[in-house]
Structure formats: C-alpha cells, structure tokens
Amino acid sequence: MIRMIQRHSATMRKPSPYYVNLERESNLRRNIAHNGSIGSRRSSPSRLTSLTDLHPPSQTRRWDKLSLASPLHFFFFLRCKFTSIKFRLFVLALFLYLQFIKHIELVPVLTSDLLRLRRVSPELVSEVLKVESDPNIASKFFAWAGKQKGFRHNFASYNAFAYCLNRLNRFRSADQVVELMNLQGKRPSEKQFEILIRMHSDKGRGIRVWYVYQKMRKFGVKARVFLYNRIMDALVKTGHLDLAMSVYGDFRADGLVEESMTFMILVKGLCREGRVDEVFELLVRMRGLGFKPDVFAYTAMIRVLVSVGDLEGCLRVWEEMVGRDRVEPDAMAYTTLVTALCRGGEVERGFGLFREMKGRGFLIDRAVYGALVEGFVAGGNVGSACDVLRDLMASGYRADLLIYNSLIEGLCIANKIDKACKLFHVTVRDGLNPDFNTVNPILLFYADRRLMDEFSKMLEHTQKLGLPVIDYLSKFFLSFIEKGNGGKKALEVFEDLKPKGSSVVIYNILIESLHTVGEVKEALSLFEEMKGSDFKPDSSTYSNVIPCFVQNGDIKEACSCYNTMTERSWVPSVSAYRSLVGGLSKIGEIDAALMLVRDCLSNVESGPMEFKYSLTIIHACKSGNSEKVIEVLNEMVEQECPPGDLSYSAVISGMCNYGTIEEARKVFEIMRRRSFLSEADVIVYDEFLVEHMKKKTAGLILSGLKFFGLESKLRSKGSTLLPA
C-alpha cells in the first residue's frame, strides 16, 4: 500500500510541486490505489511524478467539488474534510470516500472494489463514518468492515458508528450499538453509555435517557457520580422529576456519595414542582455531608420557585437562608425576591425588603423600582408609587416608559387626571416616545365621563407626535369594551368620534361587541351603515354579522353573506360556521348544514368537536343499526360534547341514506328516556325525519325518470308535478 509523505507543509503556498515517495521497492503483483480506483503496477506508470504532471490543470470555472474532472482541487477539498486523519490513512480514506460518492449505494461493483483492499483498520472505519451522510450506507459499510479477515471493531469504531447514527437522526438505532457490541464479544463500558446519554440530553430527550439508563443497569455497568448527575439533570430539565428521584435512589443504593452538584440538580427540580418540604430534607442531608448552600444556590432556588409562582416557598427558603444558615443575601437575591413579591401582590413585604436592601448599601437596579411602582399602582396606593418615583430620581436614575405608564394608569384610576396629563407631558419632554399604553388610560378616563372635547384634544396631540391615531382608536374601543362598558356606550362614543376618523377595524370591533351584549339590531344597522360608507366590509365583518343574522332569524341573509365570502375566497370564522350550521339545522335544512360542516373541516385547522362527531354519526348509520349510533352519542357525552341540533340532523341524514325511519326513531326515543330530548324535541325531529325522507325519495324518483327518459313524456302529457 502506498504511503504519501508530505515533506514540507509550510511550502503549500509555493509553486513547487508535491512529490509522492515510496517507502519500499515496487511489487508488480501488489494492488495500489491510483486515480480513485484499484489497479496493479503493471498498468500504472512506472514512476510517479508530481501531481501537476499526473493531472493537467483544471478549468476553474467548470469546477464541481464532487466531480473527478478537477482532481487537484478535489484532493485539497477532501483533505479539509479529513482533517483529523493521520496522513498515512489519508489515501485509504480518500479512496473509500470516492467510491461511496461514485456508486451512492452498496452495489456489487462497489463491493468488489472494496474487497480488493488488503487491510482495513478500525481507525480507517472511524474516519469514514465521521463524514458519511447516509445512514444506510454507513450501516452497510460498518457491517462489511466487520466481516473482513482478521478485523475486529474497537471502541473507537463503535463510538464513531453511534455518533454517525445520532448525527443522521437515527438515535434509536444508535441506542442498539451497545447490544451489537455485546453480541460481537465486546462488552460495553461506561463510556459507551455516557456517549448515548450525552447525545439524548443535549437534544432534550429525557425518556431516551431513562431508556439508556435502564439498559446500563441491565448490563451491570456501575456509573460514576458524574454520569449519575448528568442523567438526573437531563430528567429534571425535561420534566421527569419522579424518574430523577428514582435514579437518585439507585445512586444511594450503589453506595456513592453526593456532590454539591447532585443536591442542586434535585433541589431545582423539587422547587419547580413545588415540593418544598422535600427540598428542606435534602438540605439537611446536604449539611450532614459537610456541604453548605451558598447565596448563589439559594438564589437559584428562589428563582425556580418564582417561575412557578410559589411565593410562600420563596419566603420559606429565604428564612432558611437568613435564619438557619446565616447566609448574607446579595443584591441579586434581594432583587429576585422583591420583584417576585411586588408582582405577586405582596408589595408591602417587597417594600420592606427594599428598605433593608437600601440600608445595607446595595446598588438597586431600576427594575426593582419599576416592580414597586407597578405593585403600588395595582394595590391602589398611587401616593407610595409616586414616592418610589422620587426615590428613583434621587438615586440618579431616569424613569423608563414602563414606570411612567404605570403611574399614569394609577393616577387615572384615582381620578387625578391633571397629574396624569402632566406626567404624560413629562414623558414627551424626556424624549421617551409615548405608546398606546401611555395614551389609553387618559382616553378611557375622558370617554367614560363623556368629556369628548378633551378626548379630541388628546387625539390631536397624539397625532402631532406622529403616533398612529387610527390604530390607537381601534385598540381603544377594544379596551373600552373589555373594561365593562356596554356596546351602547361604545357606540355613543363612536358616533361622537366619527368626524375625527374611523376604520374597518373599529366597525368590526363595535359589531362584535354589540352582538356579544345582545344588541343585534344595532349591530346590523351599523353593518348597513358601513356598506353605504367608504369603508367596505372585509372577511371579519361578514364573520361577525353572520351570527347576528342567524340570531335575528334571517337565515337567508346569513347564507347570502356566506356565499359572498365564498365568491371572494374568504374563510368564515369558526363562530360563524357554528352559528350558520345551527340555524340551518333548526329549520330542517339538513343537507345544507352538513355541507357547511364538511366545508369548515376542510378549511379550518381545528374544527369544532361536534362537527367531527356529526360525520362519525353518519358513518355509524351505514350499519343501519341504532345501537352503533347510540355508542357514538355516548362517546360525545363522555367527551363533554353533548349532542345538539347538528348531531340529530346527522342521525336523520344518515338513516335516510343508509338506514330506516324506524331505526332513527329508536335513537330519538332512547335519547328522550335519558333526558337529552324532550317530548316536543322528539316531535320536531320526527317531522324533520319524515320530510327529509320525502325529499330523498322524490330525488330518487326524479333521477329514475331522467335516466329512463320519461321526464319529457310526462311533460308532454301536461304533468305539473315535475320541477321547472
């Protein structure tokens, strides 16, 4: 086998050629790797000269990195891919890689070429697997290498195979490498399981980590403390705390001694689950082993408890830190707890810690001041919030926009609109660029008291600042209605603001709010007004007015709106579909209602559960057995989706198409006995059933007349029963 020696790597930039030297005399019967293939020395040049003599200069413009038409460039390209290979292995790895690129699959031609290699080393197998991008070829190559005479895979080749499978997203196959090692007489060690656990933990696959751990226990491999910590950390991070505690039980059963990292992993997981009592038990064991939690450990525990909203647990941990372990809290610990208390409604406790923090001379972050302002405003104590603002200014900070927004909202709630307006002007003067949350509390105050002149002045001032007034008005009406103001009051404000400007979004918000509060006629009149104005209805408008028409009993106009949306390729909202389907079901238009059900399920990602069950009911009706239909209705009740008009319409349609009237009546009777239907409902649905069966029968008769050509004969005899 040829060994290529690169004499002077520093001369790569020089134009001098690279020479290939031979370590031993040539043997004409010995195979060599030459020009990407295997051949004998009889057919090769008797003396190898420089690479520039072997390969003529290539056309750079036509060069392709995977083409053999430019071998010199390809040589350097592959040399970069195999950077970790010792140079003595480079020629063999280059040959194998070229063969895989050339043949793509493990075809017989490739197999015959590979069999001509005299020796394959595990190191060569590892290097090829590091760059292989096809898992199937990698597996076949690994199996082929293991069948060579005198070859045995070592730990490096097994590990490279596992890394290759995991890199190509075949991690389940990678988990089976340890079984393959055991079958081939190579008992897996802790290192192989550590590799698999690291692969899964890096990708957040906690269950696979548990699976590999169970397999490791099955093989009798004893893990070190480091590996146990890694397993428990992966399980805790993926939300499998009970499994992590089970691993900790095995840890102690193996006689291992915990490290500080072991305790912190479990403590964080227990804090995240709110199991504070178990946290203190672990802290007791931690102290018994000579470990004392520092301020960073306690701060981490408090942060985890804050993330799950356990304020009582935070205070208990704080008392444990300050009272029992006498650990001095730092600025970060104070900041974490004060912010959590203020946002959790315990602003007085937070303010007490704030004063303690200030007394110890800690540098207080502006976020602490902001949390205190928000907490006092939420509690209705605007005076204390203003005092915190003065303290902030005295400390050399500038208040940010969030602090100003909180104070403006609190002053408006406290009916101190003058101070709120002054604070708004201070915000503008400081160059903080007010946003919607700055302006909205003042607008809500003026609108609630019908001070429309001041409202208009605020809008004009907002417009002078270059803010989007129309967008702010849309958001304002939405928040105005959410504050508990009825649709009528919002409509009155809208009438006063019409000269100032409007938009389609505002119309949509008002129509939806009026329908929500039951003012259907006002919503429809607003829709008619909108059609006569410069603002044309969009898909949201039609989706809002369809339920209004249905509730008003005008199903025909609701269907007209749906047809308009269909013509314009708009998709109605789910609420519009629900309303229209329910209206059609109540008047006995069963075919139209089921057509809308199919249309909804084909256009909406997650359609209503009742729509899906209606199609299941029709499928159950194909058996012609009422018991199958009752099973579906029972399932609906179990899934907290009680049958309604649509479900019984589906029973009528299915039994008329595939069953009998008697079976449908059995379904209605069973549902009446179970108090899902009243006597009046059964009578109504029975009338719908008979009428729908008549329609189906008439349709079949007309189809038969057309098929046999009798329709024209009946018309010629003066029949008036046929449709025009």
C-alpha positions in Angstrom: 0.0 0.0 0.0 1.3 3.4 -0.9 2.2 5.8 1.8 2.1 9.5 0.8 4.5 11.7 2.7 4.1 15.5 2.7 7.6 16.8 3.3 7.1 20.5 3.9 3.6 21.6 4.9 4.8 25.2 5.1 5.6 25.2 1.4 1.9 24.8 0.4 1.8 28.3 -0.9 4.9 27.9 -3.1 4.5 26.9 -6.7 6.9 23.9 -6.3 5.3 20.5 -7.0 4.5 17.9 -4.3 6.2 14.6 -4.8 5.0 11.1 -3.9 7.8 8.9 -2.5 7.8 5.1 -2.0 9.0 3.6 1.2 9.8 0.2 -0.3 10.5 -1.3 -3.7 7.6 -1.7 -6.1 5.9 -5.1 -6.4 4.1 -5.6 -9.7 1.7 -8.1 -8.2 0.7 -5.8 -5.3 -2.5 -3.7 -5.8 -2.3 0.0 -5.5 -4.8 2.9 -5.2 -4.3 5.1 -8.2 -6.6 7.9 -9.6 -9.6 6.9 -7.4 -9.6 3.2 -8.3 -7.6 -0.1 -7.6 -5.2 -1.5 -10.1 -1.9 -3.2 -10.5 1.6 -1.7 -11.0 1.8 -3.2 -14.4 -1.0 -0.9 -15.7 0.2 2.1 -13.8 3.1 4.5 -14.5 6.5 3.0 -13.5 7.4 6.2 -11.7 5.0 8.6 -10.0 5.9 12.2 -10.7 4.3 15.4 -9.3 0.6 15.8 -9.0 0.7 18.6 -11.6 2.2 16.1 -14.1 -0.3 13.4 -13.3 -3.3 15.7 -13.6 -3.5 18.5 -16.2 -4.7 21.9 -14.9 -8.5 22.0 -14.5 -10.9 24.7 -15.6 -11.8 26.6 -12.5 -15.0 28.0 -14.0 -16.3 24.4 -14.6 -15.1 23.0 -11.3 -17.5 21.0 -9.2 -16.4 19.9 -5.7 -17.9 16.4 -6.2 -16.6 15.9 -9.8 -13.5 13.9 -10.7 -12.8 16.3 -13.6 -10.8 18.5 -11.2 -8.8 16.1 -9.1 -6.3 18.6 -7.7 -9.0 20.8 -6.3 -10.9 17.7 -5.1 -7.7 16.5 -3.4 -7.5 19.6 -1.3 -11.3 19.6 -0.7 -11.2 16.1 0.8 -8.0 16.8 2.7 -10.0 19.5 4.5 -12.9 17.1 5.2 -10.5 14.5 6.7 -8.6 17.0 8.9 -8.5 14.7 11.9 -6.9 11.7 9.9 -3.2 10.9 10.2 -1.7 11.4 6.8 -0.8 7.7 6.5 -4.6 6.9 6.5 -5.5 9.7 4.1 -5.1 7.7 0.8 -7.3 4.9 2.0 -10.0 7.2 3.4 -9.9 9.2 0.2 -10.3 6.0 -1.9 -13.3 4.8 0.2 -15.0 8.2 0.2 -14.6 8.5 -3.6 -16.1 5.0 -4.1 -19.1 5.9 -2.0 -19.6 9.2 -3.9 -19.3 7.4 -7.2 -21.7 4.5 -6.5 -24.0 6.1 -3.9 -25.3 2.6 -2.9 -23.6 -0.6 -1.9 -23.9 -2.2 -5.3 -21.9 -5.3 -6.3 -19.3 -3.2 -8.2 -18.6 -1.2 -5.1 -18.4 -4.4 -3.0 -15.9 -6.0 -5.5 -13.7 -2.8 -5.3 -13.8 -2.8 -1.5 -12.8 -6.5 -1.4 -9.6 -5.7 -3.2 -8.3 -3.8 -0.2 -5.8 -5.9 1.6 -6.1 -4.3 5.1 -8.8 -2.2 6.8 -8.1 -0.8 10.2 -10.7 0.3 12.9 -9.2 3.8 12.7 -10.0 4.0 9.0 -13.6 2.8 9.6 -13.9 5.5 12.3 -12.7 8.3 9.9 -15.0 7.2 7.1 -18.0 7.1 9.5 -17.3 10.7 10.7 -18.0 12.1 7.2 -20.7 9.7 5.9 -24.1 11.4 5.3 -26.2 8.3 4.5 -27.2 6.1 7.5 -28.0 3.1 5.3 -24.6 3.2 3.6 -22.9 3.8 7.0 -24.6 0.7 8.5 -23.7 -1.5 5.5 -20.1 -0.3 5.5 -19.8 -0.9 9.2 -21.1 -4.5 8.7 -18.9 -5.1 5.7 -15.8 -3.9 7.6 -16.6 -6.3 10.5 -16.6 -9.3 8.0 -13.1 -8.7 6.8 -10.5 -11.3 7.5 -8.6 -10.6 10.8 -10.6 -7.4 11.5 -12.3 -6.6 14.8 -14.1 -3.4 15.7 -12.7 -1.5 18.6 -14.3 1.0 21.0 -13.4 3.9 18.7 -15.2 2.4 15.7 -18.3 1.5 17.7 -18.4 5.1 19.1 -18.0 6.5 15.7 -20.9 4.4 14.4 -23.1 5.6 17.3 -22.1 9.2 16.6 -22.9 8.8 12.9 -26.3 7.4 13.5 -27.2 10.1 16.0 -26.0 12.8 13.7 -28.2 11.4 11.0 -31.2 11.4 13.3 -31.2 7.6 13.8 -30.8 7.9 17.6 -33.0 4.8 18.3 -30.6 2.8 16.1 -27.7 4.4 18.0 -29.1 3.0 21.2 -28.8 -0.5 19.8 -25.0 -0.2 19.3 -24.3 -1.5 22.8 -26.3 -4.7 22.1 -24.3 -5.1 18.9 -21.1 -4.7 20.8 -22.2 -7.4 23.3 -23.2 -9.8 20.5 -19.8 -9.3 18.8 -17.9 -10.1 22.1 -17.1 -6.5 23.0 -18.7 -5.8 26.4 -19.8 -2.1 26.5 -18.2 0.0 29.2 -19.5 3.1 31.0 -18.0 5.3 28.2 -20.4 3.9 25.6 -23.5 4.6 27.8 -22.1 8.1 28.6 -22.0 8.9 24.9 -25.6 7.9 24.3 -26.8 9.7 27.4 -24.9 12.9 26.3 -26.5 12.7 22.9 -30.0 12.4 24.2 -29.6 15.0 27.0 -28.2 17.6 24.5 -31.4 17.1 22.4 -33.7 17.2 25.4 -34.9 13.5 25.0 -35.4 12.7 28.7 -37.3 9.4 28.1 -34.5 8.1 25.9 -32.0 9.0 28.7 -34.1 6.9 31.0 -34.2 4.1 28.5 -30.4 4.1 28.1 -30.0 4.2 31.9 -32.2 1.1 32.3 -30.2 -0.6 29.7 -27.0 0.3 31.5 -28.3 -1.2 34.7 -29.3 -4.3 32.8 -25.7 -4.7 31.6 -24.4 -4.3 35.2 -22.4 -1.2 34.4 -21.7 0.9 37.5 -21.9 4.6 36.8 -19.7 7.3 38.4 -21.1 10.3 40.2 -20.6 12.5 37.2 -22.7 10.3 34.9 -25.4 10.0 37.6 -25.5 13.8 37.8 -25.9 14.0 34.0 -28.8 11.5 34.0 -30.7 13.3 36.8 -30.1 16.7 35.2 -31.5 15.6 31.9 -34.5 14.0 33.5 -35.2 17.1 35.7 -34.8 19.5 32.7 -37.3 17.5 30.7 -39.9 17.4 33.4 -39.4 13.8 34.7 -38.7 14.6 38.3 -40.1 11.2 39.6 -37.7 9.3 37.3 -34.8 11.5 38.5 -35.7 10.7 42.1 -35.8 7.0 41.2 -32.3 7.4 39.8 -31.2 9.1 43.0 -32.5 6.1 44.9 -30.2 3.8 42.8 -27.4 6.3 43.3 -27.6 5.9 47.1 -28.1 2.1 46.8 -24.8 1.9 44.9 -23.0 3.5 47.9 -22.0 6.6 46.1 -21.6 9.9 48.0 -23.4 13.0 46.7 -21.6 16.1 45.4 -22.9 19.6 45.8 -24.0 19.5 42.1 -26.1 16.4 42.8 -28.0 18.2 45.5 -28.5 21.3 43.4 -29.9 19.4 40.5 -32.5 17.7 42.7 -33.3 20.8 44.6 -34.1 22.8 41.5 -36.4 20.0 40.2 -38.2 19.8 43.5 -38.6 23.6 43.7 -40.1 23.6 40.2 -42.7 21.1 41.3 -43.4 23.0 44.5 -42.2 20.2 46.8 -40.6 22.5 49.3 -40.7 20.0 52.2 -38.5 17.6 50.3 -36.2 20.4 49.4 -35.5 21.1 53.1 -35.0 17.3 53.7 -32.3 17.4 51.0 -30.7 20.5 52.6 -30.5 18.6 55.9 -28.7 15.7 54.2 -26.5 18.2 52.4 -25.4 19.8 55.7 -24.8 16.4 57.2 -22.2 15.7 54.4 -20.4 18.9 55.1 -21.9 20.9 52.2 -23.5 24.3 53.0 -25.6 26.1 50.3 -24.1 29.4 49.4 -26.0 32.6 48.3 -25.9 31.5 44.7 -27.6 28.2 45.5 -30.3 29.9 47.5 -30.9 32.5 44.8 -31.2 29.7 42.2 -33.9 28.0 44.4 -35.8 31.3 44.8 -35.7 31.9 41.0 -37.2 28.4 40.4 -39.9 29.0 42.9 -40.7 32.4 41.5 -41.0 30.8 38.0 -43.8 28.6 39.3 -45.5 31.4 41.4 -44.8 29.8 44.8 -44.3 32.9 46.9 -44.7 31.1 50.2 -42.0 28.7 49.2 -39.8 31.7 48.3 -40.2 33.1 51.8 -39.5 29.8 53.5 -36.3 29.4 51.5 -35.4 33.0 52.4 -35.9 32.3 56.1 -33.8 29.1 55.8 -31.0 31.1 54.2 -31.0 34.1 56.6 -32.1 32.4 59.8 -30.6 28.9 59.8 -27.6 29.0 57.6 -26.9 32.7 58.2 -26.0 33.4 54.6 -25.8 37.0 53.8 -28.1 37.7 50.7 -26.5 39.7 47.9 -28.1 42.3 45.6 -29.3 39.6 43.1 -31.1 37.6 45.8 -32.8 40.8 47.1 -33.8 41.8 43.5 -35.2 38.4 42.7 -37.4 38.2 45.8 -38.5 41.9 45.8 -39.6 41.7 42.2 -41.5 38.4 42.8 -43.3 39.8 45.8 -44.4 43.0 44.1 -45.7 41.2 41.1 -47.4 38.6 43.3 -49.5 41.1 45.3 -47.2 41.2 48.3 -45.9 44.7 47.7 -45.7 45.7 51.4 -43.3 42.7 52.1 -41.4 43.6 49.0 -41.1 47.2 50.1 -39.8 46.1 53.5 -37.0 44.1 51.8 -36.3 47.1 49.6 -35.7 49.3 52.6 -33.5 46.6 54.1 -31.6 46.3 50.9 -31.1 50.1 50.7 -29.9 50.2 54.3 -27.1 47.7 53.5 -25.9 50.0 50.8 -26.6 47.7 47.8 -26.8 49.1 44.3 -30.5 48.9 43.5 -31.5 48.1 39.9 -34.1 50.2 38.2 -36.2 47.0 37.6 -36.7 46.9 41.4 -38.1 50.5 41.4 -40.4 49.6 38.4 -41.7 46.5 40.2 -42.5 48.5 43.3 -44.3 51.2 41.2 -46.4 48.5 39.5 -47.2 46.8 42.8 -48.3 50.0 44.5 -50.4 51.1 41.5 -52.1 47.6 41.3 -52.9 47.9 45.0 -54.4 51.4 44.6 -51.6 53.1 46.6 -50.6 55.8 44.0 -49.0 58.0 46.6 -46.5 55.4 47.6 -45.8 54.8 43.9 -45.0 58.5 43.4 -42.7 58.4 46.4 -40.8 55.5 44.8 -40.5 57.6 41.7 -39.0 60.4 43.7 -36.5 58.0 45.3 -35.6 56.7 41.8 -34.9 60.2 40.6 -32.8 61.0 43.8 -30.7 57.9 43.1 -29.6 59.2 39.8 -31.8 57.1 37.6 -34.2 58.2 34.8 -37.6 56.6 34.8 -38.3 54.5 31.8 -41.6 54.4 29.8 -43.0 51.4 31.7 -42.8 53.2 35.0 -44.5 56.3 33.6 -47.2 54.2 32.0 -47.9 52.5 35.4 -48.1 55.9 37.2 -50.4 57.4 34.5 -52.8 54.5 34.8 -52.8 54.7 38.6 -53.4 58.4 38.5 -56.3 58.0 36.1 -57.9 55.3 38.3 -57.5 57.6 41.3 -59.3 60.4 39.4 -56.2 62.6 39.3 -56.4 63.3 35.6 -54.4 66.6 35.8 -51.4 64.9 37.3 -51.7 62.1 34.7 -51.6 64.7 31.9 -48.6 66.4 33.5 -46.8 63.1 33.7 -47.7 62.5 30.0 -46.1 65.8 29.1 -43.0 64.9 31.2 -42.7 61.7 29.2 -42.8 63.6 25.9 -40.3 66.2 27.3 -37.8 63.4 28.3 -38.0 62.0 24.7 -39.4 58.6 25.7 -41.8 58.3 22.7 -45.2 57.5 24.3 -47.0 54.4 23.1 -50.6 53.2 23.3 -50.3 52.2 26.9 -49.3 55.8 27.7 -52.3 57.4 26.0 -55.0 54.8 26.6 -55.7 55.4 30.3 -56.3 59.1 29.6 -58.6 58.3 26.7 -60.5 55.8 28.8 -61.0 58.4 31.5 -62.4 61.0 29.1 -64.6 58.5 27.3 -66.1 57.1 30.4 -67.1 60.6 31.5 -68.1 61.7 28.0 -65.5 64.5 28.0 -65.3 64.4 24.3 -63.6 67.8 23.8 -60.7 66.8 26.0 -60.7 63.4 24.2 -60.4 65.1 20.9 -57.5 67.4 22.1 -55.6 64.3 23.3 -56.1 62.7 19.9 -54.8 65.8 18.2 -51.8 65.9 20.5 -51.1 62.3 19.8 -51.3 62.9 16.0 -48.8 65.8 16.3 -46.4 63.3 18.0 -46.6 61.2 14.9 -48.4 58.3 16.5 -50.9 56.1 14.6 -54.2 57.5 15.8 -56.5 55.2 13.8 -54.7 52.1 15.2 -54.9 53.5 18.7 -58.6 54.1 18.3 -59.2 50.5 17.3 -57.3 49.3 20.4 -59.1 51.9 22.5 -62.5 50.6 21.6 -61.4 47.1 22.3 -60.1 48.0 25.8 -63.1 50.3 26.4 -65.5 47.3 25.9 -63.3 45.0 27.9 -63.4 47.4 30.9 -67.1 46.6 31.2 -68.6 49.4 29.2 -71.5 48.1 27.1 -71.8 48.1 23.4 -74.3 51.0 23.5 -71.9 53.2 25.4 -69.1 52.4 22.9 -71.5 53.2 20.1 -72.2 56.6 21.6 -68.5 57.4 21.8 -68.1 56.2 18.2 -70.9 58.5 17.0 -69.1 61.4 18.6 -65.8 60.5 17.1 -66.9 59.8 13.5 -65.8 63.2 12.3 -62.3 62.5 13.7 -61.9 59.3 11.7 -62.8 55.7 11.6 -61.7 52.4 10.1 -62.9 48.9 9.2 -61.3 47.5 12.3 -63.3 49.9 14.5 -66.6 48.9 12.8 -65.7 45.2 13.3 -64.9 45.7 17.0 -68.2 47.5 17.6 -70.3 45.0 15.6 -68.8 42.1 17.6 -69.2 43.8 20.9 -72.9 44.7 20.2 -73.6 41.1 19.2 -71.9 40.0 22.4 -74.1 42.1 24.6 -77.2 41.1 22.7 -77.8 44.3 20.7 -78.2 42.5 17.4 -80.3 45.2 15.7 -77.8 47.9 16.5 -75.0 45.7 15.1 -76.9 45.1 11.9 -77.7 48.8 11.5 -74.0 49.5 11.9 -73.3 46.9 9.2 -75.8 48.6 6.8 -74.2 52.0 7.6 -70.8 50.5 6.8 -71.9 49.2 3.4 -73.1 52.7 2.5 -69.8 54.4 3.6 -66.3 54.4 2.1 -65.3 51.5 4.4 -66.1 48.2 2.7 -66.8 45.1 4.8 -64.0 42.5 5.0 -64.0 38.8 6.0 -64.0 39.7 9.7 -67.1 41.9 9.1 -69.0 39.1 7.4 -67.9 36.6 10.1 -69.3 39.0 12.7 -72.7 39.7 11.0 -73.5 36.1 10.1 -74.3 35.2 13.8 -76.3 38.4 14.0 -78.5 37.5 11.1 -78.9 33.9 12.5 -79.9 35.3 15.9 -82.3 37.7 14.2 -83.9 34.8 12.4 -82.8 35.8 8.9 -81.1 32.6 7.8 -81.5 33.6 4.1 -79.4 36.7 4.6 -76.8 34.8 6.6 -76.5 32.4 3.8 -76.1 35.3 1.4 -73.2 36.6 3.4 -71.6 33.2 3.4 -72.0 33.0 -0.4 -70.4 36.4 -0.7 -67.4 35.2 1.3 -67.1 32.1 -0.8 -67.1 34.1 -4.0 -64.3 36.3 -2.7 -62.3 33.2 -1.5 -62.6 34.2 2.2 -62.9 31.7 5.0 -65.5 32.4 7.7 -64.5 32.2 11.4 -65.4 29.1 13.4 -68.0 31.0 15.3 -69.7 32.0 12.0 -69.7 28.4 10.9 -71.2 27.2 14.2 -73.9 29.8 14.1 -74.9 29.2 10.5 -74.9 25.4 10.9 -77.0 25.6 14.0 -79.5 27.9 12.3 -79.9 25.6 9.2 -80.3 22.6 11.5 -83.1 24.2 13.4 -85.2 24.9 10.3 -84.6 21.4 8.8 -82.1 22.3 6.1 -80.1 19.3 6.9 -78.2 18.8 3.6 -77.0 22.5 3.6 -75.9 22.2 7.3 -73.8 19.1 6.6 -72.3 20.7 3.5 -71.1 23.6 5.7 -69.7 21.1 8.2 -67.5 19.5 5.5 -66.5 22.9 4.2 -65.5 24.0 7.7 -63.4 20.9 8.5 -61.6 21.3 5.1 -60.7 25.0 5.6 -60.1 25.2 9.4 -57.1 23.6 11.1 -59.0 22.5 14.2 -62.8 22.4 13.7 -65.4 22.1 16.4 -65.7 18.7 18.0 -69.5 18.5 17.3 -68.7 18.9 13.5 -66.3 15.9 13.6 -68.7 13.8 15.5 -71.5 14.5 13.0 -69.5 12.8 10.3 -68.8 9.9 12.7 -72.6 9.6 13.3 -73.3 9.4 9.5 -70.6 6.7 9.2 -72.2 4.7 12.0 -75.6 5.0 10.3 -74.2 3.0 7.4 -74.6 -0.1 9.5 -78.3 0.6 9.7 -78.2 -0.2 13.4 -79.3 2.3 16.0 -77.0 0.8 18.7 -73.9 1.9 16.7 -75.3 5.4 16.6 -76.0 5.4 20.4 -72.4 4.3 21.0 -71.2 7.4 19.2 -73.6 9.7 21.1 -72.5 8.1 24.4 -68.9 8.9 23.5 -69.9 12.5 22.8 -71.3 12.7 26.3 -68.2 11.3 27.8 -66.1 13.8 25.9 -68.2 16.6 27.4 -69.7 17.4 24.0 -73.4 16.9 24.5 -75.4 16.1 21.3 -77.3 19.1 19.8 -79.3 20.0 16.7 -76.4 19.1 14.4 -76.0 15.7 15.9 -79.7 14.8 15.5 -79.6 16.2 12.0 -76.7 13.9 11.2 -78.8 11.0 12.5 -81.7 12.0 10.2 -79.4 12.3 7.2 -77.6 9.1 7.9 -80.6 6.9 8.5 -82.4 8.4 5.4 -79.4 7.5 3.2 -78.4 4.2 4.7 -81.0 3.0 7.2 -84.7 3.2 8.0 -87.1 5.7 9.7 -87.7 3.1 12.5 -84.0 3.0 13.4 -83.8 6.8 13.6 -86.9 6.9 15.8 -85.3 4.4 18.1 -82.4 6.7 18.5 -84.7 9.6 19.4 -86.6 7.5 21.9 -83.5 6.3 23.7 -82.2 9.9 23.9 -85.6 11.0 25.3 -85.5 8.4 28.0 -82.1 9.6 29.0 -83.5 13.2 29.3 -81.3 14.5 26.4 -84.5 15.3 24.4 -87.9 16.5 25.5 -91.3 15.3 24.0 -91.5 18.4 21.9 -88.0 17.9 20.5 -88.9 14.3 19.5 -92.0 15.5 17.7 -90.0 18.2 15.8 -87.2 15.8 14.8 -89.7 13.2 13.7 -91.3 15.8 11.4 -87.8 16.6 10.0 -87.2 12.9 9.5 -90.3 12.3 7.5 -89.8 15.5 5.5 -86.2 14.6 4.7 -87.2 11.1 3.7 -89.8 12.5 1.3 -87.1 14.8 -0.3 -84.7 11.8 -0.7 -87.5 9.7 -2.2 -88.6 12.4 -4.6 -85.0 12.9 -5.6 -84.6 9.2 -6.4 -87.8 9.2 -8.5 -86.7 12.2 -10.5 -83.3 10.7 -11.1 -85.0 7.5 -12.4 -87.3 9.4 -14.7 -84.4 11.3 -16.2 -82.4 8.1 -16.5 -85.1 6.3 -18.5 -86.1 9.4 -20.5 -89.6 9.6 -19.1 -89.4 13.2 -17.9 -90.2 14.7 -21.4 -93.1 12.3 -21.9 -94.7 13.3 -18.6 -94.3 17.0 -19.5 -95.9 16.4 -22.9 -99.0 14.9 -21.2 -99.4 18.1 -19.1 -97.9 16.9 -15.8 -97.3 19.8 -13.4 -95.6 17.8 -10.6 -92.2 18.0 -12.1 -89.9 20.9 -11.2 -89.3 23.5 -13.8 
